[in-house]
Amino acid sequence: MRKTSDIRIRDPFIVAEKDTYYLYGTSDIWETERSIYVYKSTDMENWSDPSPIFTIPDDSWAVGELWAPEVHRYNGKFYLFVSILGKNGMRGVQIAVSETPDGVFECIVNHPATPSYQSCIDGTLYVEDGTPYIVYSHDWPDNYVEEAGAFVGQIAAVELTPDLCEMVGEPFLLFNSNKAPLSAGRPTRHTRGGVRMYRYGSDAPFVMKNDDGSLTLLWSPIPEGTYIVASAVCKSGKIKGEWVHQTEAVFGDNGGHPMIFDDFDGKKKMCLHYPEKPPMERALVLDIEVEEGIVKVKE
């Protein structure tokens, strides 16, 4: 067993199922192993040793670098969404399925669920009136916008077939990261290969249906190099509706990649990694409240 404070993890995702919490996430070690692991706990403080749940098949479209695993219950099974670097140099989101949240997960098809002609990461599942969508980040290196003088991340979505195997129609844009108030005019500066570049990040979309019928979308921009949790609300409750950005960060202390779940006492929790400072990243679970779609961390 190990404590939460002992586990280095990025992009944490928690599933509460029966009497067990399952913790998934990104690790620099797991990337090189071509595998995803899970930790299990009954109290979210003491965790089992990690056990493997998914490994990239030898004949896969992808080559490695696994990021941001999420597991969603859908139609009586559990589906893993994980970002992987493809052989074409573009990142995409692989979907795999299992009967249980601790695997083993098998790929449903040998291609990404996101457009193969774009670099897409951080896919999440959202189901609206029985119709599944994958919501994701279209981010660099293929998103340079001359007018902005920067790489501009997008939060986008596309409908999936009921079995999650294929896209239905074309992807559609929810919003551009350089237009969101917490990110606008505040790109992060990177240097790659000796070349300076600017990027408006658009990490980690997570969509939640609220009791009042509205939708909340959490995500992580990186204004001027500080990782945060931002949010937008869609009052119509439709994924293709109008998204209104909140002007205050849900979490602004250099931590992010959020998700929300209910614990076994019925309390809403937000999980993210903190701090955004390798190798110090840990899973941070916070009590939250949601009013009219707006997420607030409880004091």
Secondary structure, DSSP 8 states (H G I E B T S, - for coil): -EEGGG---EEEEEEEETTEEEEEEE-HHHHHHTEEEEEEESSSSEE---EEEEE--TT-SEEEEEEEEEEEEETTEEEEEEEEEETTS-EEEEEEEESSTT---EESSSS-SS-TTS-EEEEEEEEETTEEEEEEEE-TTS-EETTTTEEE-EEEEEEE-TTSSSEEEEEEEEEEGGGSTTTTT--EEEEETTEEEEEE--EEEEEEE-TTS-EEEEEE--GGG---BEEEEETT--TTS--EE-SS-SB-SS-EEEEEEE-TTS-EEEEEEE-SSTT--EEEEEEEEEETTEEEE--
